[in-house]
Amino acid sequence: MKELLELYLAFLRIGAVNFGGGYAMLPLLERDLVKDRGWTTTEDLTDYFAIGQCTPGLIALNVATFIGSRRKGVAGSIAATVGFVTMPIIIILLIATFLQGFADYPVVQNAFAGIRVCVCVLIVQAVLRLWKKSVVDRTSLALYLVVFLMTALSGVLPLAVPAAVLVICSGALGVILGALRDKQ
């Protein structure tokens, strides 16, 4: 029970500052869950993000569910998931209740502008961390460039490939290339 409460409280704290979505959360999750608590490794966290990208729901919420499950099974996944969503639900309810009357105030608009800048920085930091841990050789660089170009040019290409399809295809290619590498 103590470990379930610890999961709940850890993800309650993380969920309370979940601005910018999953990728913006990567540095916080890495520091809290990998470095401070030792609940997972950076490699596993990166894998959870990849899986979370192609499963329904928020990436960071999916990561909370995966880590909770890894720590304490179904009960752990429930504790981590509920912990993660508790504060956002409370905050959203408060904002929905009070923001409507304040949304047009310049101070509120300026606050949101500042938050957007901060979220951009957090996302760039997450991308750089993922880059260092994921693009480790020429093959992964080539795969990165193909996926990046397909994503960046999706508005120009005749067929836009959904992100989930890119993730699944990249995973399949990783399995194939790993099997070929193991044969050698």
N, C-alpha and C positions, 0 to 999 in steps of 0.2 A: 504493500500500500504506500509505503514511504517513497519508493521509486516512481510510482504512478503520480503522486503529488509533485515530485520533483520534475517529472516530465511536463505536467500541467503548468507549473509555475514558470519553468524555463520558456515554454512556448507562449505563455501568457505575456511575458516580458518581451519576447521577440515580436509577437503579434501587435503589441502596443506601438511599435515603431515601424510597422510594415508600410512605409511610404515608398511608392514607386514599383511595387510588385517584386516578383521573384529575383530577377537579376540584380536589382538594386540591393536586395537582401543578402546576396552571396557573401560579401565581406563580413557582415554581422554574423551570419550563420557559421562561416568558417572560423571566426574568432571564438564564438561562444561554444559551438558544438565540437569543433575539432581541437582547437588549441586549449581552451579553458576546461572543458568537460571530458574530452577524449571519448566522446560517444560515437564518433565516426572518423573516417580518414578523409583527407581532401579529395582523393580519387573517388571514394564512394559518394561523397557529397556531389561531386561533378556528375557522377552517374545518375544520382537521384534527380539532379536538375534536368538531365537529358530525358529520363523517363517521365518526369513531371511535365516536360514540354509537350509530350505527345499523349498525355492522359487528360481526361476532363478535369477542369478546375484550375485553381491558381497554383503556379509552380511552387511557391514557398509553402503553401498549405499541403500540397502533395508531399513535399520533402518532410514536413512535420509528421505526416502520417507514416511515411516510410521509416523514419528514424524511430518513432514511437513503436512501430511494429517490430523493428529490429531489437529494440531494448526489452520490450515486455509483451510482445505478441499483439493480439487484438485489443486487449485492455490498454496497452501502451499506445497503440495507434489512436484509440478513442481519446485517451487523456491528452496526447499531444495535439490532436486536431481540435478538440474542444478548447484547450488552452490557447491555441493560436487564434481562434475566431472570437473569443470572448471580448477582448478589448476593441477590435475593429467594429463589432456589432454595437457595443456601447457608444463608441465614438461616432459612428454613422448615425445612430439614433439621436445623439445630442446635436450633431451638425444639422441633420434634417429638421430637427425641432427648432433650432435657433438661427440657422444660417439664412434661411429665406428672407428674414428681415434685415440681415446684415450683409448679404452678398454684394450689394452695390456700393458699399463703403470702400473708399480708396485704401484704407488700412488693410481690409480683408483681401482685396485684390492684390495688393503689394505682398502680403504674406504668402498668398498662393504662388505668386511669381517667384518669390524666394525659394519656396519649397520645390517648385519645378526645376530650378537651377541645381539645387542640392540633389534631387533625384537623378538628374543627368550625370552629375559627377559620380554618384554611387554606381550608376549603370556602366559608365566608362571604366571605373575601377574594377567592377566585376568582369567586364570583358577582358581587361588586361590580365587579370588573375587566371581566367579561363584559358586565355591565349597561351600563357606560360606553361600551363599544365597539360594542354591539349595538343598544341602544334609543336611536336617534338622531333619530327624528321621530315624528309622531303615528301613522303607519302601523305602524311597528315596535312602538310602545307598545301599540297595539290588538292586534296579533298576540301580543305578550307576555302581555297580560291574558287573551286567549282560551285560549292554551296553558296558562298558569298555572292558570286556573280549571278547565280540563279535567283537569289533573293533580291539583290540590288536592282536587277534588270526585270523583275517580275512585271512591272508596269509596261515594259517595252516588248517583252517576249510575247508570242502569240498564246502561250499557255503558262499561267502562273501555277507553280507547284506549291501545295500547302506545306507549311513548316513541319507538320507531323510526318508527311511523306518523306521529306528531306531527312528528318531524324531517323526514321526507320530504314531508309535506303543507306544512309551513312553507317548505321549500326550493322546492317547486313554486309556492307562492303568491308567494314572492320573485321567481322568474323571471317570472311573469305580471305582477306589479306593476312590475317593472323594465322589461319590454317596453312596458307601457302608458305608463310615465313617459318612456321614450325616444321614443315616438311624439309625445308632446306637445312 
